[in-house]
Amino acid sequence: MPHEVRGVIATARDAPVEIHTIVVPDPGPGEVVVDVAACGVCHTDLHYLEGGISDDFPFLLGHEAAGTVAEVGPGVTEVSAGDYVVLNWRAVCGQCRACARGRQQYCFDTHNAEQSMTLTDGTPLSPALGIGAFADKTLVAAGQCTRVDPAAPPEVAGLLGCGVMAGLGAAINTGGVTRGDSVAVIGCGGVGAAAVAGAVLAGANTVIAVDIDDRKLESAQRFGATHTINSSDTDPVDAIRGLTGGNGADVVIDAVGTPQTYEQAFYARDLAGTVVLVGVPRPEMRLELPLLDVFGRGGALKSSWYGDCLPSRDFPMLVDLYNQGRLDLDGFVSERIGLGDVQEAFAHMATGDVLRSVVML
């Protein structure tokens, strides 16, 4: 029988979110219904609300979630009812040209559930990133569920579903940070703080946090940053070079995603160093760099999609590191809230008051 549950809906661009009764259908072939236990409030949800992703309103928001599999549809073998899972928005297809070359982390044909969740009047909902987890239950493709150790509380495990994974992966997977490296992270919100944590986890010797907010720099220090730079009153390029023997960092991660911060990252790296863009630019933004500098400085300019993660590989590993006390996921949880507090959480996000608000269900 279909389930009627609560869900947080964005009905129109920039309108306050509302709690509605939604209908979650029985899972079809390859689909799974998940009892959501916790879901982080991510900037991407705000982008949906602002119409920055598409105009396919109404949206069922929420995507950074963990919970328990309630029901599985025909043909599902990846998970079973009762499994504790983290949800992901990269359900790899296994057949596209990236998957065929063994690069599933770049899958070009990721998929979601075929059926739609709806309002009670039958209006179909567009689930954020194919998940829609600001709800008591949600319907996803089986490949969007990754089993992890249930010893990790859902409010921390779920953060691997988006922002924290993006930052950790930008350092470890995309940037290839290794022991002894120098790393600079520009922008130390949730994703940037996770990039700092990832650089430390990978063995970087010097980890430089850059932001215009001293509160975020303090957070970055808690995750292991060895130096901080407030770029509102200090040139970050000069400062990063000064902390790296005049050379620049081996890896510079732009967790903001503006032409200004990208140019800073480009010139703050060492010769043959790596720039990683993980902050998401707005569509109208343009970048101009001297092509001779691009050629002459060598190295690599990379973009990081979802931290170039492979959920089946990375989520269980990172949860195990958390359980061992080697990865501080608890430090990202600024507040635990209810479904009715999501609009206020967006306001907290805008003021920089939180790393993550997490909805507990």
Buried (B, 14 or more C-beta within 10 A) or exposed (E): EEBEBBBBBBBEEEEEBBBBEBBBBEBBEBBBBBBBBBBBBBBBBBBBBEBBBEEEBBBBBBBBBBBBBBBBBEEBEBBEEEBBBBBBBBBBBEEBEBBEEEBBBBBEEBBBBEBBBBBEEEBEBBBBBBBBBBBBBBBBBBBBBBBBEBEBBBBBBBBBBBBBBBBBBBBBBBBBBEEEBBBBBBBBBBBBBBBBBBBBBBEBEBBBBBBBBEEBBBBBBEBBBBBBBBBEEBEBBEBBBEBBEEBBBBBBBBBBBBEEBBBBBBBBBBEEBBBBBBBBBEEEEEEEBEEEEEEEBEBBBBBBBBBBBBBBEBBBEBBBBBBEEEBBBEBBBBBEBEBEBBBEBBEBBEEBEBBBBBBBB
